[in-house]
Amino acid sequence: MLTTQRYFFRSIVALAVVFITTSFSARAQSFRAAVIAGINSSQVSGDELSGFNKAGLLIGGSAILPVSKKSLVEMELLFIQKGSKTPAVKDGAANVYYKMSLNYLEVPLIYTFRPVKYVSLHAGPTLGVLVGSKEEDIAGELIGQPPFLKTELGIAGGLSIYFKDNFSLCMRLSNSLLPIRNTGANTRLFKSGQYNSGLAFFLQYTFKSKNQGE
């Protein structure tokens, strides 16, 4: 499994290098930048919980390269919080509490297609680096749990609705392609372990390029 992760990691890095090289070789006036901020509701497959109960931040920016009148490629850099949490306790329910908090620096490489003025669709691979993790229950922080892997390879896709040409509300679904940690339980086909899933809502503001003016 480690060899597979290294292969995918190198593939994403190679794609990122190609994107950066292409961006800098393109005309400066076609290059755009954006800021991103919103929330990510998440769950973890394989933790015996269900529902997108863990809410976290999603914030960052992106470099944008148009490739045609209706499509573009974006390389984002995001700080994103993932994990899982028990749902709110209902009356008469057992007093059970569990929370998994995972913080990632993530680089999605996104292809966006905008068939009409006010809507676009996007999809692409994501590579995350784990920068913090914590598990806790009603007694406090859990110690001695199986370690999380330092990198996460995933895929994401969604849609955007534009209020203006450079301001949009985005919805994005994301899933891990490889386990975030191995637990020995078979959860997806022949692969064992736990996987992140997320449903994010965020605002994106795209700055105008030089040839568009202010």
C-alpha beads as a LAMMPS data file, in Angstrom:
LAMMPS data file: protein, C-alpha beads

214 atoms
213 bonds

1 atom types
1 bond types

-500.0 500.0 xlo xhi
-500.0 500.0 ylo yhi
-500.0 500.0 zlo zhi

Masses

1 110.0

Atoms # bond

1 1 1 0.000 0.000 0.000
2 1 1 2.869 2.386 0.818
3 1 1 4.361 1.859 -2.642
4 1 1 1.006 2.692 -4.226
5 1 1 0.725 5.887 -2.198
6 1 1 4.202 6.971 -3.231
7 1 1 3.315 6.347 -6.885
8 1 1 0.169 8.483 -6.665
9 1 1 1.999 11.148 -4.640
10 1 1 4.671 11.467 -7.332
11 1 1 1.978 11.585 -10.037
12 1 1 0.176 14.491 -8.357
13 1 1 3.463 16.324 -7.774
14 1 1 4.330 15.847 -11.461
15 1 1 0.943 17.253 -12.492
16 1 1 1.433 20.236 -10.198
17 1 1 4.875 20.940 -11.681
18 1 1 3.435 20.807 -15.201
19 1 1 0.664 23.196 -14.195
20 1 1 3.063 25.681 -12.618
21 1 1 5.412 25.552 -15.596
22 1 1 2.545 26.087 -18.016
23 1 1 1.189 28.944 -15.931
24 1 1 4.442 30.866 -15.886
25 1 1 4.991 30.321 -19.596
26 1 1 1.506 31.652 -20.371
27 1 1 0.909 35.372 -20.829
28 1 1 0.787 37.162 -17.501
29 1 1 -2.545 38.828 -18.310
30 1 1 -4.301 35.435 -18.642
31 1 1 -3.210 34.339 -15.181
32 1 1 -5.762 34.816 -12.381
33 1 1 -5.888 34.252 -8.625
34 1 1 -8.740 33.608 -6.193
35 1 1 -9.419 33.422 -2.467
36 1 1 -11.595 30.693 -0.962
37 1 1 -13.386 30.458 2.402
38 1 1 -16.134 28.223 3.755
39 1 1 -16.972 25.137 5.782
40 1 1 -16.396 21.433 5.307
41 1 1 -18.768 18.885 6.860
42 1 1 -17.122 15.477 7.028
43 1 1 -17.339 11.849 8.056
44 1 1 -14.961 8.877 8.087
45 1 1 -15.911 5.554 6.519
46 1 1 -14.898 2.637 8.729
47 1 1 -15.281 4.352 12.122
48 1 1 -18.755 2.852 12.774
49 1 1 -20.345 6.312 12.696
50 1 1 -22.476 7.789 9.944
51 1 1 -23.447 11.266 8.855
52 1 1 -21.533 14.436 8.024
53 1 1 -21.485 15.550 11.663
54 1 1 -17.985 17.031 11.925
55 1 1 -17.825 20.661 10.783
56 1 1 -14.558 22.414 10.040
57 1 1 -12.908 25.292 8.228
58 1 1 -11.924 25.415 4.575
59 1 1 -9.780 28.389 3.620
60 1 1 -7.120 29.152 1.044
61 1 1 -6.518 30.341 -2.476
62 1 1 -6.027 29.191 -6.031
63 1 1 -4.063 29.937 -9.169
64 1 1 -6.241 29.876 -12.298
65 1 1 -5.257 29.298 -15.904
66 1 1 -7.985 29.581 -18.588
67 1 1 -7.640 26.926 -21.285
68 1 1 -10.651 27.904 -23.414
69 1 1 -13.652 30.240 -23.319
70 1 1 -15.600 27.737 -21.219
71 1 1 -12.951 25.879 -19.244
72 1 1 -10.016 26.475 -16.938
73 1 1 -7.589 24.673 -14.667
74 1 1 -7.092 25.615 -11.025
75 1 1 -4.416 24.609 -8.561
76 1 1 -5.640 25.350 -5.051
77 1 1 -3.834 25.481 -1.732
78 1 1 -6.245 24.885 1.147
79 1 1 -6.237 24.472 4.890
80 1 1 -9.090 22.055 5.487
81 1 1 -10.427 20.376 8.619
82 1 1 -11.815 16.841 8.370
83 1 1 -12.741 13.959 10.664
84 1 1 -15.861 12.584 12.302
85 1 1 -18.057 13.114 15.327
86 1 1 -20.953 11.434 17.054
87 1 1 -24.285 13.133 16.303
88 1 1 -25.920 15.372 18.854
89 1 1 -27.293 13.385 21.799
90 1 1 -31.065 13.056 21.755
91 1 1 -33.301 12.778 24.804
92 1 1 -33.018 9.322 26.336
93 1 1 -29.990 8.362 24.231
94 1 1 -26.855 6.883 25.732
95 1 1 -24.228 9.427 26.759
96 1 1 -21.665 8.526 24.088
97 1 1 -19.182 10.997 22.644
98 1 1 -16.400 10.612 20.074
99 1 1 -14.609 13.172 17.932
100 1 1 -11.849 12.735 15.362
101 1 1 -10.181 15.987 14.271
102 1 1 -7.860 15.983 11.245
103 1 1 -6.168 19.068 9.823
104 1 1 -4.745 18.985 6.298
105 1 1 -2.884 21.221 3.921
106 1 1 -4.426 20.158 0.630
107 1 1 -3.599 20.797 -3.012
108 1 1 -6.543 20.085 -5.358
109 1 1 -5.823 20.185 -9.092
110 1 1 -9.216 21.092 -10.545
111 1 1 -10.607 21.212 -14.066
112 1 1 -13.625 23.526 -14.365
113 1 1 -16.153 23.587 -17.207
114 1 1 -18.568 26.519 -17.415
115 1 1 -21.223 25.701 -20.034
116 1 1 -23.428 28.671 -19.102
117 1 1 -22.769 32.057 -17.513
118 1 1 -24.064 31.312 -14.015
119 1 1 -23.080 27.653 -13.457
120 1 1 -19.886 25.622 -13.701
121 1 1 -18.891 22.026 -12.946
122 1 1 -15.510 20.990 -11.580
123 1 1 -13.557 17.833 -10.720
124 1 1 -10.017 16.659 -10.092
125 1 1 -7.537 14.859 -7.822
126 1 1 -6.472 16.137 -4.404
127 1 1 -3.316 15.610 -2.384
128 1 1 -3.333 16.353 1.335
129 1 1 -0.595 16.459 3.969
130 1 1 -1.703 15.812 7.549
131 1 1 -0.559 18.635 9.846
132 1 1 -2.528 17.730 12.973
133 1 1 -4.749 15.000 14.421
134 1 1 -6.640 14.354 17.630
135 1 1 -9.145 11.785 18.868
136 1 1 -11.222 12.197 21.993
137 1 1 -14.145 10.672 23.840
138 1 1 -16.122 11.644 26.924
139 1 1 -13.088 10.929 29.127
140 1 1 -10.709 13.100 27.113
141 1 1 -8.011 12.605 24.477
142 1 1 -7.447 9.041 23.266
143 1 1 -3.872 7.768 23.370
144 1 1 -2.352 4.757 21.605
145 1 1 -4.694 4.713 18.593
146 1 1 -3.484 3.456 15.178
147 1 1 -1.488 6.249 13.501
148 1 1 -2.871 8.254 10.594
149 1 1 -0.951 8.295 7.330
150 1 1 0.876 11.540 6.622
151 1 1 -0.550 11.945 3.113
152 1 1 -4.031 11.593 1.669
153 1 1 -4.887 11.043 -1.980
154 1 1 -8.449 11.826 -2.950
155 1 1 -10.829 13.006 -5.622
156 1 1 -13.258 15.919 -5.547
157 1 1 -16.042 17.311 -7.677
158 1 1 -18.928 19.718 -7.515
159 1 1 -20.576 22.792 -8.949
160 1 1 -20.486 26.557 -8.600
161 1 1 -23.225 29.167 -8.871
162 1 1 -22.069 32.659 -9.872
163 1 1 -23.554 35.832 -8.376
164 1 1 -21.148 37.839 -10.510
165 1 1 -18.573 36.828 -13.068
166 1 1 -15.872 36.685 -10.387
167 1 1 -17.865 35.740 -7.268
168 1 1 -19.410 32.309 -6.707
169 1 1 -20.856 29.879 -4.188
170 1 1 -19.393 26.387 -4.558
171 1 1 -20.480 22.953 -3.376
172 1 1 -17.921 20.158 -3.435
173 1 1 -17.979 16.441 -2.599
174 1 1 -14.682 14.740 -1.802
175 1 1 -13.504 11.235 -0.961
176 1 1 -10.243 9.522 -0.132
177 1 1 -9.028 7.059 -2.743
178 1 1 -6.626 5.357 -0.342
179 1 1 -7.026 4.760 3.416
180 1 1 -6.129 7.578 5.804
181 1 1 -5.077 4.872 8.251
182 1 1 -5.149 1.075 8.380
183 1 1 -7.423 -0.541 10.953
184 1 1 -7.730 -4.107 9.613
185 1 1 -11.443 -3.771 8.823
186 1 1 -12.524 -4.148 5.196
187 1 1 -14.604 -1.085 4.313
188 1 1 -14.243 -0.591 0.539
189 1 1 -13.957 -3.507 -1.836
190 1 1 -10.649 -5.218 -1.024
191 1 1 -9.056 -2.278 0.769
192 1 1 -8.986 -2.026 4.534
193 1 1 -8.901 1.044 6.704
194 1 1 -10.654 4.372 7.131
195 1 1 -11.472 6.959 4.460
196 1 1 -12.382 10.642 4.587
197 1 1 -15.569 11.915 2.956
198 1 1 -16.533 15.567 2.828
199 1 1 -19.267 17.926 1.710
200 1 1 -17.983 21.500 1.491
201 1 1 -19.697 24.823 0.867
202 1 1 -17.475 27.812 0.203
203 1 1 -17.324 31.232 -1.416
204 1 1 -14.739 31.994 -4.084
205 1 1 -13.698 35.467 -5.169
206 1 1 -11.584 35.632 -8.333
207 1 1 -9.440 38.692 -8.931
208 1 1 -9.572 40.261 -12.354
209 1 1 -6.625 39.719 -14.655
210 1 1 -4.613 42.683 -15.947
211 1 1 -6.320 42.839 -19.301
212 1 1 -9.749 43.006 -17.572
213 1 1 -8.905 46.026 -15.473
214 1 1 -10.152 46.697 -11.987

Bonds

1 1 1 2
2 1 2 3
3 1 3 4
4 1 4 5
5 1 5 6
6 1 6 7
7 1 7 8
8 1 8 9
9 1 9 10
10 1 10 11
11 1 11 12
12 1 12 13
13 1 13 14
14 1 14 15
15 1 15 16
16 1 16 17
17 1 17 18
18 1 18 19
19 1 19 20
20 1 20 21
21 1 21 22
22 1 22 23
23 1 23 24
24 1 24 25
25 1 25 26
26 1 26 27
27 1 27 28
28 1 28 29
29 1 29 30
30 1 30 31
31 1 31 32
32 1 32 33
33 1 33 34
34 1 34 35
35 1 35 36
36 1 36 37
37 1 37 38
38 1 38 39
39 1 39 40
40 1 40 41
41 1 41 42
42 1 42 43
43 1 43 44
44 1 44 45
45 1 45 46
46 1 46 47
47 1 47 48
48 1 48 49
49 1 49 50
50 1 50 51
51 1 51 52
52 1 52 53
53 1 53 54
54 1 54 55
55 1 55 56
56 1 56 57
57 1 57 58
58 1 58 59
59 1 59 60
60 1 60 61
61 1 61 62
62 1 62 63
63 1 63 64
64 1 64 65
65 1 65 66
66 1 66 67
67 1 67 68
68 1 68 69
69 1 69 70
70 1 70 71
71 1 71 72
72 1 72 73
73 1 73 74
74 1 74 75
75 1 75 76
76 1 76 77
77 1 77 78
78 1 78 79
79 1 79 80
80 1 80 81
81 1 81 82
82 1 82 83
83 1 83 84
84 1 84 85
85 1 85 86
86 1 86 87
87 1 87 88
88 1 88 89
89 1 89 90
90 1 90 91
91 1 91 92
92 1 92 93
93 1 93 94
94 1 94 95
95 1 95 96
96 1 96 97
97 1 97 98
98 1 98 99
99 1 99 100
100 1 100 101
101 1 101 102
102 1 102 103
103 1 103 104
104 1 104 105
105 1 105 106
106 1 106 107
107 1 107 108
108 1 108 109
109 1 109 110
110 1 110 111
111 1 111 112
112 1 112 113
113 1 113 114
114 1 114 115
115 1 115 116
116 1 116 117
117 1 117 118
118 1 118 119
119 1 119 120
120 1 120 121
121 1 121 122
122 1 122 123
123 1 123 124
124 1 124 125
125 1 125 126
126 1 126 127
127 1 127 128
128 1 128 129
129 1 129 130
130 1 130 131
131 1 131 132
132 1 132 133
133 1 133 134
134 1 134 135
135 1 135 136
136 1 136 137
137 1 137 138
138 1 138 139
139 1 139 140
140 1 140 141
141 1 141 142
142 1 142 143
143 1 143 144
144 1 144 145
145 1 145 146
146 1 146 147
147 1 147 148
148 1 148 149
149 1 149 150
150 1 150 151
151 1 151 152
152 1 152 153
153 1 153 154
154 1 154 155
155 1 155 156
156 1 156 157
157 1 157 158
158 1 158 159
159 1 159 160
160 1 160 161
161 1 161 162
162 1 162 163
163 1 163 164
164 1 164 165
165 1 165 166
166 1 166 167
167 1 167 168
168 1 168 169
169 1 169 170
170 1 170 171
171 1 171 172
172 1 172 173
173 1 173 174
174 1 174 175
175 1 175 176
176 1 176 177
177 1 177 178
178 1 178 179
179 1 179 180
180 1 180 181
181 1 181 182
182 1 182 183
183 1 183 184
184 1 184 185
185 1 185 186
186 1 186 187
187 1 187 188
188 1 188 189
189 1 189 190
190 1 190 191
191 1 191 192
192 1 192 193
193 1 193 194
194 1 194 195
195 1 195 196
196 1 196 197
197 1 197 198
198 1 198 199
199 1 199 200
200 1 200 201
201 1 201 202
202 1 202 203
203 1 203 204
204 1 204 205
205 1 205 206
206 1 206 207
207 1 207 208
208 1 208 209
209 1 209 210
210 1 210 211
211 1 211 212
212 1 212 213
213 1 213 214
